[in-house]
Amino acid sequence: MDIKDLEIMAQKAQAAARQLGQASSQSKEAALLAMADQLRQKQTAILKANAQDIAKTRDQGRPDSFIERMTLTEDRVEAMALGLEDVARQPDPIHEVIAGWTTPQGLDIVQKRVPLGVIGIIYESRPNVTADAASLCFKTGNSVILRGGKETLQSNLAIVSALQVGLASVDLPQDAIQYIDDPDRALATAFMQLDRYVDCLIPRGSAALIQSVVQNATIPTIETGVGNCHLYVHQSADLDEAIQLFINGKAQRVSVCNALETLILDQEIAKDFLDQARLLIEQNGIRLHGDQRTCSLVKDAIPAEEKDYAEEYLDYDIAVKIVDSYQKAIDHIQTYSSKHSEVIATKDYQVAQDFMNDIDAACVYVNASSRFSDGGIFGFGGEIGISTQKLHARGPMGLKALTSYKYLIQGQGQIRE
């Protein structure tokens, strides 16, 4: 593939987007159900392609946590199919009337929700993103161009092939879902600059990927995914509850952006917390990177460096900081947070209220796991990603985050004096 091929792909996506913008809710629902059916029918081919990707990646010596992110199973393929069916059942936001009013000049104005147009998704080695992103973009009348990590190329191509068969079966354009099958980085950069055809670019993945997109793209970009998430255990916390929040947030699935990466402990409860959590920390293989006070309490803690507190490990490592006050905890979070998801464990009502007001993040939790930051959990029928910025969309991005709006104005010959 060269740049000319990429432009042709984008032109086809633009034409498909115009067709999708006129598609009925019923036809889009039928297409999503057909795509889900094709994922099930093509499960064997998808898993075979994924096995090829995994074998090649293992040969390259990638860590187990990376392999886990890219692995598909029968259950995970079924989860993708169920996800498409769930999106199909969601209310269609397109053509929704957001507001309407009449001006003093007698103009009738309606604000109506419309698709963005062509959406580009650049992501790393999570093949489930292929189906999730495609379904959400399609439901909202957008065509999508996908570019995943080279490690999961065969998996992604197999998934996209199944989705395109589903589209064709209900006479909707296959060009609504396309995949860049050349992993060349120069081509990726060229893709980021196709602002003539692509209306919005969404990177999902590591900080390095997102910064590359932000620095190179001429297309409007929504930053998603980097999760340096903190759990602050306040001195008033129920320690048993706080330990469960810690273990779930860190170890339930380490390779996701809503996993915990830093634990902050009030000095008053630090020793009790670490002593009570010790067995679960060992059983879950969690490695503590602690400050001087943490290392004095946990003999096998790794001395933390400054960079540890800014790290998104995506592994069983976690940075630990012991603080002398609530304000010290807030200052630490605000210094290192990626503005994704932040958690406090506390039984003090006023402290909980202060934390929710003081923390600048997309999702702020009191006594609940950071792992709940998810569009499906929030009732959005899935998500395109978790936005860590403030413009246009923030937090889990469901269907409405993939839309814009326009104003429709009707008059009776009025002119402005």
N, C-alpha and C positions, 0 to 999 in steps of 0.2 A: 504493500500500500504506500502511495506517496501523497503529497499534499493535494494534488488534483483529485485523487480518489476520495480524500477526506472532504473536500468541498462538494463533490457530487453526493456523498452520503448526507451532508448537511442540507443540501438543496432538497433531497428526497424527504428528509425529516421535516423540513419546512412545509412541503406540499402535504405531507401526511397530517401535520398539525392543523392545517386549514380544514382538512376533511374531518378530523376528530372534533374540532371545535363546533361542528354542525351535527355531530352524532347524537342520537337520542340516549337517554339514560338506560333504556332497555337494551339497546344494541351494545353499549359498553358493558353492561352487566353480563349479557350473553357471552361476550368475548372473554371476559375474565373467567367465567366458569369453564369455557372451552380451553383456556390456557391452563387452568388448574387440572383439568382432565388430561391434557397432554403431558403435563409434568408426571402424572401418575403412569401414563402409558409408556413414557420414555425413561422411566426410573432406572431400568437396567443400563441403558446407554449412558445416562448421567453419572451413575455410580462407577461405571467402567472408566469414563473419562476422568472422574475425580481420582480414582485409584492410580491412573497414569500420572496425574499431577503430583500426587502424594509421593509416589516412588521417586520421581525426579527430584522433588524437593528434599526428601530424606538423603538422597545421594549428595546433595549440596551441603549437608550438615546443619540444616536449620533446626532450631530447638523445638522441643515437644510442644511448647505453648503456641508456637507458630503453626505447627502441623495441626493442632487442635482447632485453630481458627478456620483452617481451610478444609477440614474434613466434612464430608457429607455421609449420611447414613440413610437407611430407609426412613427412619423417623424424621430426619431433618428434611428430606425431600417431601414427605407427607406434610410436614409443618409449613413448607413453602406453598404447597397446594392449598392447604387450609387458610393460609394467609391471603391468597388470591381470592378465595371464596368469601372471606371476611370483608375484604375491600369491596368486592362486588355488592355486598349487602349494605354497605354504608350509604347514607344519603348523598346524592350527587350535588356538589356545591355549585356546579356551573349553572349560570343563568339565575342564581339566587338573587333576589332583590334585597340588598343590604339596607337601603334607606330610600325614602322618597319624600319630596316636599315641593311646594309651590313658592316661587319668589314673589316679592312685591310687584314685579313687572309682569306677573302672570305666566312665567315660564314653569312648566312642569318638569322637574328634575328627578331622575331615578338613578341610583347607584347600583350597578349590577356586577356580579362576580363573573370573571372571564378567565380562560387559561393563560398561563405565561407564554406558551408557544412551543419552543424547542428547548428542552432542558438537557444539559450535559452532566453526567455523573462520572467523576474520576475517583476510584476507590482501590483499596488494596485487596488482600487475598481472603475475602469472605464471599464465597459464591452465593450464599443466601441473599446478599445485597442485590444481586442481579434480578432475581424475581421480585423482591420487595420494592425496589426502586422502579422497575418497569411497571408494576401494577398500580402504584400510587400516581405515577405520571400519567399513565393511560386513563385512569379513572377521572382525572381532572382535565382531560382533553388535551394533554400535552404529548407530543412525541418526545422520545428520549434517545440519546446517543450515550452508550455505556463504554467505559474504558476501565477494566479491572486490572489487578496485578498479574504479572507474567506467570507467577507460580500457579495460578488457577485458570489459565487460558482455556484449556480443553474443557474443563468443567463449565465455565461460563458460556462457551460456544454451544455446548450441548443444551444448556438451559435456554439460551436465546432461541435456538432452533425449535425447541418444543413450544415456546411462547409464540413464535411466528407461525407455526402450524395452526395453533389455536386461533390466531387472528384471521388467517386465510379461511378457516372453516366457517367463519361468520361474515365473510366478504368485507373485512376491514383491512386497511393497508398494512402489510408486513413492515413497511418502512417506518411505522410508528415506534418500533423497537429495533434498534440497530446496535451492533457491537464493533468496536475497533479491534480487529484481530492482530494488529501489528504492535508489539510492545515497545517499539523504538521510542526513546525519550524525546527525540527531536520532533517526532510526529505528535507526541502528547503536548508539547509546547505549542505546536501549530494549532492543535485543537483548541487550546486555551485562548487563542486569538481569533477565532471564527465569529466575532461579534456581529458580522453581517448576517449570520444565519441563526446563531444560538443565542437565546434570550437570557439564560441563567445557567451558571456553572456551580455545581455543588461537589466539593471534595469531601470524601469520607476516608479517614485513616489517620496516620501518624502526624505529629507536628511538622515533620520534614515535608511530607506530601502537601499539607495544607499551606505551608509557607511558600512552597514552590508554586502552587497555583496562585496564591495571592500576589506574589511578586511578578509572575509572568502573564497572568490573564488580562485580557482587555474586555472580557465578558463580565458583567456584574456577577459577583461571587457571594455565596453564603457559606461561611466557615462552620464546619461541624466536626464533632468527634473527639477532639483532644480532651481527655478527662483526667486532670490531676485533682482527684476528689478527696476531700478531707472528712474524717470523723473526729469531732471534738467531744471528749468525754468531760463534762462539767462536774465539779465536785459534788453536786446534788444528785447525780445520776444514779439510777438503779444499776449496780454493776453487772448483775446477771443479764439484764436486758442489754446493756451497753456491749457486753462481750458478744452476745449473739449478733448484734448489729455489726460489730467488727468482723467476726468470722464470716458472716454471710456476705458483707460488702467486699471483703478481700478475697475469700477463697471459693465462693460458690461458682464463679467463673472468672478466672483472672485475666482473660484476654479481651475483655470488653471495656468500652470507654466509661461505663458507669461503675466500674470496680474501684474500691478505695486504693489510694496510693500513699496517703499520709494519715497517721494517727496522732492526735494531739491530746495530751492528758494534763489535767490540773494536778499540780504538785501534791495536793492533799490526798488524792486517791490513786496516784500513779503506782505506788508499790502494791497496794491491794489489787488493783486492776491487773497488773502484770503477773502477780503471783497466781491469781485465780484463773487467768487466761492461759497460763503456761502450758498446760496439758493440751488444750485445743490448738494452740500455736504449733506445738510439736507434731500433733497428729495430722495437721493440715499442711505441714511442710513450709510454714511461713517463716521468712527470714527478716529479722528486724534490723534496720539501719538506724541506730539511735544516737542522740546527742550524748554529752558526757554523763548527764544524770541517768539516762536510760541505760547506758553501758554499766553504770555502777550498780544497777538493780538487776540486770540480765547479763549473766557472765558470757554468753555466747553471742550477744548483740554485736553487730558490725559497726564500728565507729562511722557516723554519718559525715559526709562532706556537704558543702553548700549545694552542690548539684543534685544531691539526693532529694532535696525538698522541692526541686522543680521537675523531678523525673516522673514520667508516665511509664511505670515498669512493665505493665501488661504481663506480669509474672507473679510469683509468690513472694516477692520482696515488697517491703513497705517501710517508709521512713517514719520515725517516731520522734516527737518533740514534747518535752515536759515544760509547762509554762506556769508562771506565778499568778496569773490573773486572767479574767475573761478578756480584757482588752489586749493582752499579749497574744491570746489565741486568735482574736479577730485580726490583729495586725499581721500575724503569720499567714493566715488564710488569704487575706487580701493581697499579700505580697506574692504568693506563689500560686494562687488559684488560677485555673484555666477558665473559670466562670461556667463550669458545667453543672456539677451537683455537689452540694455541701451539706453536712449532717451534724446536728448536735444531739447528744444524749443528755437530758436534764429533766429533773422533776420540779424545777423552779419556773413557775409560769412567767414571771417577768423576764427572766434570762431567755426563755424560749422566744418571747415576743421581741426582745432586743436583737436576738440572733437573726430572726427573720427580717427585721428591718435593716440591720447593719450589713448583712452579707450581700454582695453584688454577684449573683450567679443566676443561671437560668432556672435551676431547681434548688430550693432550700428546704431541707427536711428537719423536722423535730421528731426524734424517737422513731425513725423508720429508716430502712436500708436505702442506700444510694442506688441499689440495683433496680429500684422501681422506676427509674428514669427511662421510660420506654413508651413510645406512642401507643402500642397495643394496650399496655397497662393503663394509660391515661384515657383510654376509650376513643382513640383516634383511628382505630382500624389499621394500625401499623404506622411506620414512620419512614421518612426519607433520610433521616439523620437527626442529630440533636444539635441545634444551632447554639453556638457559644457567643454569638454577637447579638446586637440589639436592633439593627435595622431590618425591616420587613418581617423577620421571623425570629423567635427565640425559644429555646428548649426543644422538646420533641416536635418534629415537623410533620403534622398530619396532612390531610387532603387540602384544607383551606390555605395552608402555608405555600402550596404550589399553585396558587391562583393570584390574580391581580383583580382590578375592577376598572370599569369605565363609567362615565356619566352619559346618560341619554337624556337629551333636552328637547322638549316639544313646545312649540309656540304657535301663535296665531298671527304671524307677520310682525312681531315686535322688532323694533330697531332701537339701538342705544343712542341716547341723546347726549 
